[in-house]
Amino acid sequence: MYKVASPSEYLVITGVGITDIKLTKKGWVLPGQSFTVFDVSPVNYTFEVQAMSAEKLPFLLPAVFTIGPRMDDEPSLLKYAKLISPHDKLSHHVKELVQGIIEGETRVLAASMTMEEIFKGTKEFKQEVFEKVQLELNQFGLLIYNANVKQLVDVRGHEYFSYLGQKTQMEVANQARVDVAEARMKGEIGSKLREGQTLQNAAKIDAETKIIATQRQGEGKKEEIKVKAAVKVYENEREAEVAEANADLAKKKAGWTKEAQVSEVEAAKAVALREAELQREVEKMNALTRTEKLKAEFLSKASVEYETKVQEANWELYKKQKDAEAVLYEKEKAAEAQKAMAEAAYYNRQQLVDGELYAKKKEAEGLVTLAQAQGIYLRTLLDALGGNYTALRDYLMINKGMFQEIAKINAEAVQGLKPTISIWTNGTGGEAIDDGSAVGSNVAMKEVAGVYRMLPPLFKTVHDQTGMLPPAWLGTLTDSSHSNLN
């Protein structure tokens, strides 16, 4: 059958006659072949990357990446068809893959930059993230069509940008307060200046008004006396010119005299002022000289005293140190001697213990060896005796002289004893046996009679040795030498 993909799709055909896969927009799907259709349109991935700067300040970087397969490169498109197209582009698997690459590269890059560099160089930071992420996405045949990195956001508990904004806000508020204060100062000064200028202008206008009024009055009187004065004007003009010339001359003389006197006074004052300044400098230098001299004297005296006290303190310290060192040396030597003695005693004890241990060990080894040899010897004897333990025991007792020892011990035990020997007779009950005339029943009775005849000597011996008597029901012993049981 013939298949045609849409403009944003590709056909992937595999099967008979195709070595790997075949990418095409349209084509025949033959029997024994299968096909899938995948979309190549880019997808937006939105997420927040949590990273940490070089100062170990965490922050959130909201980002939106538009990612899709690379259309202009056939090998990249083949990679995408093999690795990504079997999954939905919006699936959890693809989103985790893309997010993992972006988060990893962003964290590595952010760890090498300070917060200020990241904040000020957002464009450069975005470009570096873009390039590094693109290098990783190339192995999947993906291309970043667009990357939008938003403003950095604080992590809860690490409000760096909030504090930075508060700092900027406070700086702006403080600058505004300064500007307001300066404006208020300028306004108050300008207001006072305007008030002063208003008062000055009002006073000036009042003065000018009075002058004009006076001038008007003067003009009226002038008109009145103009005629009277006209006659004297001429005469007075000459006199006035003369007086004016005299006045000008006197004024100039007075000015010249004043200037001369002022110059003399200024010169005298300048000389006196200069003398005072020089005298002050001289006194200041004298005071400095005296101060330096006193300083030098006190300093030299204090230095001498300090050096003396330091030398004395050093001498005292040196003596104390030497005394302490001597005591410490004596204690160390005593401790070393005690330690050496203790070590020697310990060594001696250790040698004695080691010797005893070695002796015990050798003794135990000898006993073990002897026991092993005796065991071999006993097994050999037992084998030679055919496994007869009784014969082995008798042999060992004879070999060790145990029978002789037993006989000796028994002889020593009965040595000094004086046994009483009693002969008991009890009739001629045994003759019937000798002549052979008794029947079987009589023989049995004679055996019983024989046992009965054994009792009197037995009871007698027990009585002589222990003082005990037989029970009354069994019989009594008489005092005669030939006692009988009654």
Disulfide bonds with the S-S distance in Angstrom:
none
